Amino acid sequence: MRIAVFGAGAVGGYFGGRLAQAGQDVVIIARGEHLNAIRESGLSIESLAGDFNTFPKLATDDPSEVGPVDAVLLGVKAWQVPDAAAALRPLLGPETPVVPLQNGVDASFQIAEALGPEHAVGGLCKLICSVTGPGRIQHAGVDPYIAFGELDGGRSERMRRLHDAFTNTEGLTAEVPDNIQAEIWKKFIFIASFSGIGSITRAPLGVFRKIPETRQMLIDTLREVWCVAVAHQIDLPESTVDATLAFMDTLPEAGTASMQRDIMEGRPSELHEQNGAVVRRGSAVGVATPINSFIYTSLLPQEMQARGEV
């Protein structure tokens, strides 16, 4: 199967690298020194599931060199999705699915708007990883997991084929859930709360989950996002909040969210697509989100400065 990874940073690079390692026809769309390093020395993955180095069939910064592929894994940051969707159009055949791996709940709808609903599917992934240098990615926590599916919950041949491509791939679990929307929101409850509390406190997970005051703030944030999900007719039981908290208690103490790291290092972040999205979607259905509103408005001046808006 010919699969393009558009945005081969930490997430895209890990899953694209694993597919290439398994012998799939992988095309990497990257840029700058990262692209140069992949071309010269391959993609080097340091992973808890086993280190490896692999060369994709093609690495380029120009999608027009590639032509239509069977599937696209979209690995850019959430705030980059609209521009990336427009740029990846040369990769599309009539039924090529674009699988978004972003944090948040908006990417599939942005893809549908930019490229047409026939190319939009749901997607998510779970792992803690980062780019440690050009062509180098480190997987530091969480068993790597990727899920994708048609937005209406139907079973399709293209999702089956993509799942088959991942079946013999080492170092990850792939799934086509019955309800991809519920799975996307389940992750959103986790990541928006982790990112928001981490960004406000500037502390790793192991610290803010132990202090009673910030732990309660974390619980309140989780519940707010769950309430917004339920108001949007997402089928998630109330036990999702306790289950998410229990999962967070198992993660490495030094863990930080990518949004938190971006904010702490003065880079543009996914603030609008995470806590900002909770506020917007809560307002749309009449659900109060005071904790997420506090997080969003408190971090907004720094976010605007990182984007050169103030």
Secondary structure as GFF3:
##gff-version 3
##sequence-region A 1 310
A	DSSP	beta_strand	2	6	.	.	.	ID=ss1
A	DSSP	alpha_helix	10	21	.	.	.	ID=ss2
A	DSSP	beta_strand	25	29	.	.	.	ID=ss3
A	DSSP	alpha_helix	32	41	.	.	.	ID=ss4
A	DSSP	beta_strand	43	46	.	.	.	ID=ss5
A	DSSP	beta_strand	52	54	.	.	.	ID=ss6
A	DSSP	beta_strand	58	60	.	.	.	ID=ss7
A	DSSP	three_ten_helix	63	65	.	.	.	ID=ss8
A	DSSP	beta_strand	71	74	.	.	.	ID=ss9
A	DSSP	three_ten_helix	78	80	.	.	.	ID=ss10
A	DSSP	alpha_helix	81	87	.	.	.	ID=ss11
A	DSSP	three_ten_helix	89	91	.	.	.	ID=ss12
A	DSSP	beta_strand	98	100	.	.	.	ID=ss13
A	DSSP	alpha_helix	107	115	.	.	.	ID=ss14
A	DSSP	three_ten_helix	117	119	.	.	.	ID=ss15
A	DSSP	beta_strand	122	133	.	.	.	ID=ss16
A	DSSP	beta_strand	136	149	.	.	.	ID=ss17
A	DSSP	alpha_helix	157	167	.	.	.	ID=ss18
A	DSSP	beta_strand	173	175	.	.	.	ID=ss19
A	DSSP	alpha_helix	180	201	.	.	.	ID=ss20
A	DSSP	alpha_helix	205	208	.	.	.	ID=ss21
A	DSSP	alpha_helix	212	231	.	.	.	ID=ss22
A	DSSP	alpha_helix	239	248	.	.	.	ID=ss23
A	DSSP	alpha_helix	258	264	.	.	.	ID=ss24
A	DSSP	alpha_helix	275	284	.	.	.	ID=ss25
A	DSSP	alpha_helix	290	306	.	.	.	ID=ss26
###
